[in-house]
Amino acid sequence: MQVVRLEHFVRAAEDIGSHGDNDMLPFDIDNRFISDKSEQLAKVAYQFFSGLERGGKSNASDKINSINVFTERLLSPAGASGFRISTKIHPFWNIYLNGLAIAIAEENEGNRSRFAHSYRFVSVGDSLFDRDQSWRAYKEATINNPKIKDSNSYVVQTDISSFYEHIYHHRVENCIADLFEKDSTVATQVDRLLSKISSGRSFGLPVGGQCSRILAELLMTSIDQLLTQSGVVWHRYVDDYTLIASSQAEAYKFLSILSNALADYGLSLNRTKTTILKSQHYENFVHAQLFSEDGSASKLKEIDLHFDPYSDNPDEDYEELVDTVQKLDVQHLLGLEIHKSQPDAFLIAQISRTLKLHDTSVALNLCRVLLSPSNLHSFRGSWSTIIRGVGSLRSDDEYKGIFHEIDELIDNVILTSKHLLLPEANCLHFLRILRHQKTDIRSRYVYQEVFDNTNSSTIKRACIDCFRCWRDRPSFIQVRNSWHTLNPEVQRMLWLASYQFDDEGRHFRNQVKKTISNLWSLGFEKKGSQTFENLYIDWVEKNAIS
């Protein structure tokens, strides 16, 4: 049976510090704090866990119920026209949940089928999950299954309706309890924390973080096992299932078995996305998905643009990647997408990821096309990747010669495409790129149109980060005067920003520092012990982030 250890929380903190807390939102400055203080924060988390574990299930439930856990729901685009809710979680509680989840994943991985291709946990390495187990690998595995080669076989494609939103906490709690000793409080703790994050509801996992991925795969392990026991030939990636049957009748049977198995866990299939195809038709469909008729487009889609600095030959790997991308006519590929009624979102995303692999003239031309008002709306499904790509250029002195042109393109987004900034996730990505240079257009937008009109603490934090980077003293003074009305998360960002304003910032900190221990308390601190608050204050003071 599994036991939660300090190293689980250390790995959780290191993963957040390296990769971020939520992959639907931009990298938060708190993640730099977590990276620098990973071991100390892990110790705070482990000490809290150990106390709850010693106190038993009832005490753990009561203690967590009494604590205020900061979370915020933010609207994030899903494709060109859809939206979903992502969840921002207080950095400490994110570490804590992910630490428990890593212990769960470590124990559960041995129970999982090789036909489950999503989020395969690895015990060592820079990533929690095996990068080779991708959606593409899943699709390739389905067309390589021997049974699909039978010309009489049929394939069912389907997915689970509103998967994360409908996962029932009590089912997850039972699955966790099966992995730990009878007296363990882990299942109770996770259930109570999920309830906090879900505003008291007993269903739904927070979208965007590692914990939810692990808990979802834990739940699906039981369903996958039921399918195998029933003789179903299947492959799965998160909520997507591919069933392979010898006949149309068997395909219908397999679909019925899957539907019944899901129903036992409160889940159901998406009827509008369920299709039964002849195997040959399915193979043709997958080949069309994975391999474009245009050789360059196909090659660009196949390139893994993750640059691994920990590889044996990082410089050689990077140069080889640059050489490969520069041999492709990326400008031509982007030009083709402009004229499509539905541009290929993945191809647009890949082009955006290549921006730093081109010389300045090509990179600037690509930015002009990607950020053109006439194109940006069509490319809205790839918004976050486009903005991250442009931002990577704007933060790299190698491209300093085109900073002015990039800044003009960015300002023009405010003037022409403001509707794309309404979803909070889009706005956060955009605010991150605005930090590089203050202009009158940006200043009015950030303070008057965003900061003054949002109820989101996360958005307000991003606005203050702009004021910090711009050294915008008037805006700092205005926000400082509202200190006692600000959410503790916003206060923490203002505290960090104050270090950019010399004596004025120091006087401000002296005025409010005695209030911090109450305002920033997590609800379980003990006198004489290390706290999240003290670690944060120490980190800010020593780094004086610029």
VENFEN-V231346 format. One record per residue. N is the residue number from 1. RES is the residue in three letters. SS is DSSP state (alpha for helix, beta for strand, coil for the rest). BURIAL is b if it has 9 or more other ideal C-beta (glycine too) atoms within 8 Angstrom, else e. D_FIRST is the distance of its C-alpha to the first C-alpha in whole Angstrom. Layout:
n;res;ss;burial;d_first
N;RES;SS;BURIAL;D_FIRST
N;RES;SS;BURIAL;D_FIRST
This chain:
n;res;ss;burial;d_first
1;MET;coil;e;0
2;GLN;beta;b;4
3;VAL;coil;e;7
4;VAL;coil;b;10
5;ARG;coil;e;13
6;LEU;alpha;e;17
7;GLU;alpha;e;17
8;HIS;alpha;b;15
9;PHE;alpha;b;18
10;VAL;alpha;b;21
11;ARG;alpha;b;20
12;ALA;alpha;b;21
13;ALA;alpha;b;24
14;GLU;alpha;b;25
15;ASP;alpha;b;24
16;ILE;alpha;b;26
17;GLY;alpha;b;29
18;SER;alpha;e;30
19;HIS;alpha;e;29
20;GLY;coil;b;30
21;ASP;coil;b;28
22;ASN;coil;b;30
23;ASP;coil;e;31
24;MET;coil;b;34
25;LEU;coil;b;35
26;PRO;coil;b;37
27;PHE;coil;e;35
28;ASP;coil;b;36
29;ILE;coil;b;37
30;ASP;alpha;b;34
31;ASN;alpha;b;32
32;ARG;alpha;b;34
33;PHE;alpha;b;33
34;ILE;alpha;b;30
35;SER;alpha;b;30
36;ASP;alpha;b;32
37;LYS;coil;b;30
38;SER;alpha;b;27
39;GLU;alpha;e;25
40;GLN;alpha;b;27
41;LEU;alpha;b;26
42;ALA;alpha;b;22
43;LYS;alpha;b;23
44;VAL;alpha;b;24
45;ALA;alpha;b;21
46;TYR;alpha;b;19
47;GLN;alpha;b;21
48;PHE;alpha;b;21
49;PHE;alpha;b;17
50;SER;alpha;e;17
51;GLY;alpha;b;20
52;LEU;alpha;b;18
53;GLU;alpha;b;15
54;ARG;alpha;e;17
55;GLY;alpha;b;20
56;GLY;coil;e;17
57;LYS;alpha;e;17
58;SER;alpha;e;21
59;ASN;alpha;b;22
60;ALA;alpha;b;20
61;SER;alpha;b;22
62;ASP;alpha;e;25
63;LYS;alpha;b;25
64;ILE;alpha;b;24
65;ASN;alpha;e;27
66;SER;coil;e;29
67;ILE;coil;b;29
68;ASN;coil;e;31
69;VAL;coil;b;29
70;PHE;coil;b;32
71;THR;beta;b;31
72;GLU;beta;b;34
73;ARG;beta;e;35
74;LEU;beta;b;37
75;LEU;beta;b;39
76;SER;beta;b;38
77;PRO;beta;b;40
78;ALA;beta;e;39
79;GLY;coil;e;41
80;ALA;coil;e;45
81;SER;coil;e;45
82;GLY;beta;e;42
83;PHE;beta;e;40
84;ARG;beta;e;36
85;ILE;beta;b;35
86;SER;beta;b;33
87;THR;beta;b;31
88;LYS;beta;b;32
89;ILE;beta;b;29
90;HIS;coil;b;30
91;PRO;alpha;b;29
92;PHE;alpha;b;26
93;TRP;alpha;b;25
94;ASN;alpha;b;24
95;ILE;alpha;b;23
96;TYR;alpha;b;20
97;LEU;alpha;b;19
98;ASN;alpha;b;19
99;GLY;alpha;b;17
100;LEU;alpha;b;14
101;ALA;alpha;b;15
102;ILE;alpha;b;14
103;ALA;alpha;b;11
104;ILE;alpha;b;10
105;ALA;alpha;b;13
106;GLU;alpha;b;11
107;GLU;alpha;b;8
108;ASN;alpha;b;10
109;GLU;alpha;b;13
110;GLY;alpha;e;12
111;ASN;alpha;e;13
112;ARG;coil;b;16
113;SER;coil;e;20
114;ARG;coil;e;22
115;PHE;coil;b;25
116;ALA;beta;b;23
117;HIS;coil;b;25
118;SER;coil;b;24
119;TYR;coil;b;22
120;ARG;coil;b;20
121;PHE;beta;b;18
122;VAL;coil;b;18
123;SER;coil;e;17
124;VAL;coil;e;20
125;GLY;coil;e;23
126;ASP;coil;e;26
127;SER;coil;b;24
128;LEU;coil;b;21
129;PHE;beta;b;22
130;ASP;coil;e;24
131;ARG;coil;e;27
132;ASP;coil;e;28
133;GLN;coil;b;27
134;SER;coil;e;29
135;TRP;alpha;b;31
136;ARG;alpha;e;34
137;ALA;alpha;b;32
138;TYR;alpha;b;30
139;LYS;alpha;b;34
140;GLU;alpha;b;35
141;ALA;alpha;b;32
142;THR;alpha;b;34
143;ILE;alpha;b;37
144;ASN;alpha;e;36
145;ASN;coil;b;34
146;PRO;alpha;e;36
147;LYS;alpha;b;37
148;ILE;alpha;b;39
149;LYS;alpha;e;41
150;ASP;coil;e;43
151;SER;coil;e;46
152;ASN;coil;e;45
153;SER;coil;b;42
154;TYR;beta;b;41
155;VAL;beta;b;38
156;VAL;beta;b;37
157;GLN;beta;b;36
158;THR;beta;b;35
159;ASP;beta;b;32
160;ILE;beta;b;31
161;SER;coil;b;33
162;SER;coil;e;32
163;PHE;alpha;b;29
164;TYR;alpha;b;27
165;GLU;alpha;e;29
166;HIS;alpha;b;28
167;ILE;coil;b;25
168;TYR;beta;b;24
169;HIS;alpha;b;21
170;HIS;alpha;e;20
171;ARG;alpha;b;19
172;VAL;alpha;b;17
173;GLU;alpha;b;16
174;ASN;alpha;b;15
175;CYS;alpha;b;13
176;ILE;alpha;b;11
177;ALA;alpha;b;10
178;ASP;coil;e;9
179;LEU;coil;b;6
180;PHE;beta;b;5
181;GLU;coil;e;6
182;LYS;coil;e;10
183;ASP;coil;e;11
184;SER;coil;b;10
185;THR;coil;b;13
186;VAL;alpha;b;12
187;ALA;alpha;b;13
188;THR;alpha;b;16
189;GLN;alpha;b;17
190;VAL;alpha;b;17
191;ASP;alpha;b;19
192;ARG;alpha;b;22
193;LEU;alpha;b;22
194;LEU;alpha;b;23
195;SER;alpha;b;25
196;LYS;alpha;b;27
197;ILE;alpha;b;28
198;SER;coil;b;29
199;SER;coil;e;31
200;GLY;coil;e;30
201;ARG;coil;e;30
202;SER;coil;e;27
203;PHE;beta;b;27
204;GLY;coil;b;27
205;LEU;coil;b;25
206;PRO;coil;b;27
207;VAL;coil;b;28
208;GLY;coil;b;29
209;GLY;coil;b;25
210;GLN;alpha;b;22
211;CYS;alpha;b;20
212;SER;alpha;b;22
213;ARG;alpha;b;21
214;ILE;alpha;b;18
215;LEU;alpha;b;17
216;ALA;alpha;b;20
217;GLU;alpha;b;19
218;LEU;alpha;b;15
219;LEU;alpha;b;18
220;MET;alpha;b;20
221;THR;alpha;b;17
222;SER;alpha;b;18
223;ILE;alpha;b;21
224;ASP;alpha;b;22
225;GLN;alpha;b;20
226;LEU;alpha;b;22
227;LEU;alpha;b;25
228;THR;alpha;b;24
229;GLN;alpha;e;24
230;SER;coil;e;27
231;GLY;coil;e;29
232;VAL;coil;b;30
233;VAL;coil;b;30
234;TRP;beta;b;29
235;HIS;beta;b;28
236;ARG;beta;b;27
237;TYR;beta;e;27
238;VAL;coil;e;26
239;ASP;coil;e;28
240;ASP;beta;b;30
241;TYR;beta;b;30
242;THR;beta;b;32
243;LEU;beta;b;33
244;ILE;beta;b;35
245;ALA;beta;b;37
246;SER;coil;e;40
247;SER;coil;b;42
248;GLN;alpha;e;43
249;ALA;alpha;e;42
250;GLU;alpha;b;39
251;ALA;alpha;b;38
252;TYR;alpha;b;39
253;LYS;alpha;b;36
254;PHE;alpha;b;34
255;LEU;alpha;b;34
256;SER;alpha;e;34
257;ILE;alpha;b;31
258;LEU;alpha;b;29
259;SER;alpha;b;31
260;ASN;alpha;e;30
261;ALA;alpha;b;26
262;LEU;alpha;b;27
263;ALA;alpha;b;29
264;ASP;coil;e;26
265;TYR;coil;b;24
266;GLY;coil;b;27
267;LEU;coil;b;28
268;SER;coil;b;32
269;LEU;beta;b;33
270;ASN;coil;b;36
271;ARG;alpha;e;39
272;THR;alpha;e;41
273;LYS;alpha;e;39
274;THR;coil;b;39
275;THR;beta;e;41
276;ILE;beta;b;41
277;LEU;beta;b;43
278;LYS;beta;e;44
279;SER;alpha;b;42
280;GLN;alpha;e;45
281;HIS;alpha;e;46
282;TYR;alpha;b;42
283;GLU;alpha;b;42
284;ASN;alpha;e;45
285;PHE;alpha;b;44
286;VAL;alpha;b;41
287;HIS;alpha;b;43
288;ALA;alpha;e;45
289;GLN;alpha;e;42
290;LEU;alpha;b;41
291;PHE;coil;e;45
292;SER;coil;b;48
293;GLU;coil;e;51
294;ASP;coil;e;52
295;GLY;alpha;e;51
296;SER;alpha;b;50
297;ALA;alpha;b;48
298;SER;alpha;b;46
299;LYS;alpha;b;46
300;LEU;alpha;b;45
301;LYS;alpha;b;42
302;GLU;alpha;e;41
303;ILE;coil;b;41
304;ASP;coil;e;37
305;LEU;coil;e;39
306;HIS;coil;e;36
307;PHE;coil;e;37
308;ASP;coil;e;35
309;PRO;coil;e;36
310;TYR;coil;e;33
311;SER;coil;e;35
312;ASP;coil;e;36
313;ASN;coil;e;40
314;PRO;alpha;b;39
315;ASP;alpha;e;43
316;GLU;alpha;e;44
317;ASP;alpha;b;41
318;TYR;alpha;b;43
319;GLU;alpha;e;46
320;GLU;alpha;e;46
321;LEU;alpha;b;44
322;VAL;alpha;b;47
323;ASP;alpha;e;50
324;THR;alpha;b;48
325;VAL;alpha;b;48
326;GLN;alpha;e;52
327;LYS;coil;e;53
328;LEU;coil;b;52
329;ASP;coil;e;55
330;VAL;alpha;b;52
331;GLN;alpha;b;55
332;HIS;alpha;e;56
333;LEU;alpha;b;53
334;LEU;alpha;b;53
335;GLY;alpha;b;56
336;LEU;alpha;b;56
337;GLU;alpha;b;53
338;ILE;alpha;b;55
339;HIS;coil;e;57
340;LYS;coil;e;55
341;SER;coil;e;54
342;GLN;coil;e;51
343;PRO;coil;b;50
344;ASP;coil;b;47
345;ALA;alpha;b;44
346;PHE;alpha;e;42
347;LEU;alpha;b;45
348;ILE;alpha;b;46
349;ALA;alpha;b;43
350;GLN;alpha;b;43
351;ILE;alpha;b;46
352;SER;alpha;b;45
353;ARG;alpha;b;43
354;THR;coil;b;46
355;LEU;alpha;b;48
356;LYS;alpha;b;47
357;LEU;alpha;e;48
358;HIS;coil;b;52
359;ASP;coil;e;55
360;THR;alpha;b;56
361;SER;alpha;e;58
362;VAL;alpha;b;56
363;ALA;alpha;b;53
364;LEU;alpha;b;56
365;ASN;alpha;b;57
366;LEU;alpha;b;54
367;CYS;alpha;b;53
368;ARG;alpha;b;56
369;VAL;alpha;b;56
370;LEU;alpha;b;52
371;LEU;coil;b;53
372;SER;coil;e;56
373;PRO;alpha;e;57
374;SER;alpha;e;58
375;ASN;alpha;b;55
376;LEU;alpha;b;52
377;HIS;coil;b;52
378;SER;coil;e;51
379;PHE;coil;b;49
380;ARG;alpha;b;47
381;GLY;alpha;b;44
382;SER;alpha;b;43
383;TRP;alpha;b;44
384;SER;alpha;b;41
385;THR;alpha;b;41
386;ILE;alpha;b;45
387;ILE;alpha;b;45
388;ARG;alpha;b;43
389;GLY;alpha;b;45
390;VAL;alpha;b;48
391;GLY;alpha;b;46
392;SER;alpha;b;45
393;LEU;alpha;b;49
394;ARG;alpha;b;50
395;SER;coil;e;48
396;ASP;coil;e;49
397;ASP;alpha;e;52
398;GLU;alpha;e;53
399;TYR;alpha;b;54
400;LYS;alpha;e;56
401;GLY;alpha;e;59
402;ILE;alpha;b;58
403;PHE;alpha;b;56
404;HIS;alpha;e;59
405;GLU;alpha;b;59
406;ILE;alpha;b;55
407;ASP;alpha;b;56
408;GLU;alpha;e;59
409;LEU;alpha;b;56
410;ILE;alpha;b;54
411;ASP;alpha;b;56
412;ASN;alpha;b;58
413;VAL;alpha;b;54
414;ILE;alpha;b;55
415;LEU;alpha;e;59
416;THR;alpha;e;58
417;SER;coil;b;54
418;LYS;alpha;b;53
419;HIS;alpha;e;52
420;LEU;alpha;b;49
421;LEU;alpha;b;48
422;LEU;coil;e;47
423;PRO;coil;b;44
424;GLU;alpha;b;42
425;ALA;alpha;b;40
426;ASN;alpha;b;43
427;CYS;alpha;b;45
428;LEU;alpha;b;42
429;HIS;alpha;b;42
430;PHE;alpha;b;46
431;LEU;alpha;b;46
432;ARG;alpha;b;44
433;ILE;alpha;b;47
434;LEU;alpha;b;50
435;ARG;coil;b;49
436;HIS;coil;b;50
437;GLN;coil;e;54
438;LYS;coil;e;55
439;THR;coil;e;58
440;ASP;alpha;e;60
441;ILE;alpha;b;59
442;ARG;alpha;b;55
443;SER;alpha;b;56
444;ARG;alpha;b;57
445;TYR;alpha;b;54
446;VAL;alpha;b;52
447;TYR;alpha;b;53
448;GLN;alpha;b;55
449;GLU;alpha;e;54
450;VAL;alpha;b;50
451;PHE;alpha;b;49
452;ASP;alpha;e;52
453;ASN;alpha;e;51
454;THR;coil;b;47
455;ASN;coil;e;45
456;SER;coil;b;42
457;SER;alpha;b;40
458;THR;alpha;b;39
459;ILE;alpha;b;42
460;LYS;alpha;b;44
461;ARG;alpha;b;42
462;ALA;alpha;b;43
463;CYS;alpha;b;47
464;ILE;alpha;b;46
465;ASP;alpha;b;45
466;CYS;alpha;b;48
467;PHE;alpha;b;50
468;ARG;alpha;b;49
469;CYS;alpha;e;49
470;TRP;alpha;b;53
471;ARG;coil;e;53
472;ASP;coil;b;55
473;ARG;alpha;e;56
474;PRO;alpha;e;58
475;SER;alpha;b;54
476;PHE;alpha;b;52
477;ILE;alpha;b;55
478;GLN;alpha;b;55
479;VAL;alpha;b;51
480;ARG;alpha;b;51
481;ASN;coil;e;53
482;SER;coil;e;51
483;TRP;alpha;b;48
484;HIS;alpha;e;47
485;THR;alpha;e;47
486;LEU;coil;b;45
487;ASN;coil;e;41
488;PRO;alpha;b;39
489;GLU;alpha;b;38
490;VAL;alpha;b;41
491;GLN;alpha;b;42
492;ARG;alpha;b;40
493;MET;alpha;b;41
494;LEU;alpha;b;45
495;TRP;alpha;b;44
496;LEU;alpha;b;43
497;ALA;alpha;b;46
498;SER;alpha;b;48
499;TYR;alpha;b;48
500;GLN;alpha;b;51
501;PHE;coil;b;53
502;ASP;alpha;e;54
503;ASP;alpha;e;56
504;GLU;alpha;b;55
505;GLY;alpha;b;52
506;ARG;alpha;b;52
507;HIS;alpha;e;54
508;PHE;alpha;b;51
509;ARG;alpha;b;48
510;ASN;alpha;e;50
511;GLN;alpha;e;51
512;VAL;alpha;b;48
513;LYS;alpha;e;45
514;LYS;alpha;e;45
515;THR;alpha;e;44
516;ILE;alpha;b;41
517;SER;alpha;e;39
518;ASN;alpha;e;39
519;LEU;alpha;e;39
520;TRP;coil;b;36
521;SER;coil;e;34
522;LEU;coil;b;30
523;GLY;coil;e;30
524;PHE;coil;e;28
525;GLU;coil;b;30
526;LYS;coil;e;31
527;LYS;coil;e;34
528;GLY;coil;e;34
529;SER;coil;e;30
530;GLN;coil;e;30
531;THR;coil;b;31
532;PHE;alpha;b;31
533;GLU;alpha;b;34
534;ASN;alpha;e;35
535;LEU;alpha;b;33
536;TYR;alpha;b;35
537;ILE;alpha;b;39
538;ASP;alpha;e;38
539;TRP;alpha;b;37
540;VAL;alpha;b;40
541;GLU;alpha;e;43
542;LYS;alpha;e;42
543;ASN;alpha;e;42
544;ALA;coil;e;45
545;ILE;coil;b;44
546;SER;coil;e;47
